[in-house]
Amino acid sequence: MIGIKLANQTFNAPIAKIMRKYISDSISDIKLKVINGEYIYACDYIDSEGIKTIIAIQQDMETNGIDSKIYEHDEITTIEFLNNLLTSYKKTEQQIEMEIDDEVL
């Protein structure tokens, strides 16, 4: 699992505004996640769209001066790591497409 948490467990309006762009959870649910130090967004390790969302959330938080941390299996990780994962997934997808094309021909 890959997820993002806020470094500070203080909830405010900018956090709610950012998160509502990405999830449909109620503001009270988002607030509880922040206050309880839970993941405000999480996805499977192989969910490339979810990983892209985590990157976007982290960047929005950073732009608004809100400190957040990205976790991979409960260990802090970086956007660079996530971008490397996405690149790897894309290369694998391209390789599979080439192999399928080769089999069809």
C-alpha positions as CSV (number, residue, x, y, z in Angstrom):
1,M,0.0,0.0,0.0
2,I,1.0,3.6,-0.7
3,G,-0.5,6.5,1.2
4,I,-0.2,10.0,2.3
5,K,-0.5,11.5,5.8
6,L,-0.2,15.0,7.1
7,A,2.8,15.6,9.3
8,N,0.8,17.8,11.6
9,Q,-2.5,16.5,13.0
10,T,-4.2,19.9,12.8
11,F,-7.2,20.2,10.4
12,N,-7.9,23.4,8.6
13,A,-9.9,24.7,5.6
14,P,-7.1,24.5,3.0
15,I,-6.7,20.8,3.8
16,A,-10.4,20.2,3.2
17,K,-10.4,22.1,0.0
18,I,-7.4,20.2,-1.4
19,M,-8.8,16.8,-0.4
20,R,-12.2,17.5,-1.8
21,K,-10.5,17.8,-5.3
22,Y,-9.4,14.2,-5.0
23,I,-12.0,12.3,-2.9
24,S,-15.7,12.5,-2.2
25,D,-15.3,11.8,1.6
26,S,-17.2,14.2,3.8
27,I,-15.3,17.0,5.4
28,S,-15.9,15.4,8.8
29,D,-14.4,12.2,7.6
30,I,-11.3,14.0,6.2
31,K,-11.0,15.9,9.5
32,L,-11.1,12.6,11.5
33,K,-8.4,11.1,9.3
34,V,-6.1,14.1,9.8
35,I,-6.7,14.3,13.6
36,N,-6.2,10.6,14.0
37,G,-3.0,10.6,11.9
38,E,-4.5,8.3,9.4
39,Y,-3.8,8.1,5.6
40,I,-5.8,10.9,4.0
41,Y,-5.4,9.0,0.7
42,A,-4.1,5.5,0.0
43,C,-3.9,3.1,-2.9
44,D,-2.6,-0.3,-3.9
45,Y,1.1,-0.5,-4.8
46,I,0.3,-1.3,-8.4
47,D,-2.4,1.4,-8.9
48,S,-0.7,3.9,-11.2
49,E,-3.7,6.3,-11.2
50,G,-3.7,6.2,-7.3
51,I,0.0,6.9,-7.2
52,K,-0.5,9.9,-9.6
53,T,-3.2,11.2,-7.2
54,I,-0.9,10.9,-4.2
55,I,1.8,12.9,-6.0
56,A,-0.8,15.6,-6.9
57,I,-2.1,15.8,-3.4
58,Q,1.4,16.1,-2.0
59,Q,2.3,18.8,-4.4
60,D,-1.0,20.7,-3.6
61,M,-0.3,20.4,0.1
62,E,3.3,21.7,-0.4
63,T,2.1,24.6,-2.5
64,N,-0.2,25.6,0.4
65,G,2.5,25.2,3.0
66,I,1.1,22.0,4.5
67,D,3.6,19.4,5.4
68,S,2.7,15.9,4.3
69,K,4.5,12.5,4.1
70,I,4.2,9.8,1.6
71,Y,4.4,6.2,2.8
72,E,5.1,2.9,1.1
73,H,4.2,0.0,3.3
74,D,4.3,2.2,6.4
75,E,7.8,3.6,5.6
76,I,8.3,7.2,4.5
77,T,9.2,7.4,0.9
78,T,9.7,10.1,-1.8
79,I,8.0,11.4,-4.9
80,E,11.1,10.3,-6.8
81,F,10.4,6.7,-5.7
82,L,6.8,7.0,-6.9
83,N,7.8,8.5,-10.2
84,N,10.3,5.6,-10.7
85,L,7.5,3.2,-10.0
86,L,5.3,4.9,-12.6
87,T,8.1,4.8,-15.1
88,S,8.6,1.1,-14.4
89,Y,4.9,0.4,-14.8
90,K,4.9,2.2,-18.1
91,K,7.9,0.3,-19.4
92,T,6.3,-3.0,-18.4
93,E,3.1,-2.0,-20.2
94,Q,5.0,-1.1,-23.3
95,Q,6.9,-4.4,-23.2
96,I,3.8,-6.4,-22.9
97,E,2.1,-4.6,-25.8
98,M,5.2,-5.3,-27.9
99,E,5.1,-9.0,-27.0
100,I,1.4,-9.2,-27.8
101,D,2.0,-7.5,-31.1
102,D,4.8,-9.9,-31.9
103,E,2.6,-12.9,-31.1
104,V,-0.2,-11.6,-33.3
105,L,2.1,-11.1,-36.3
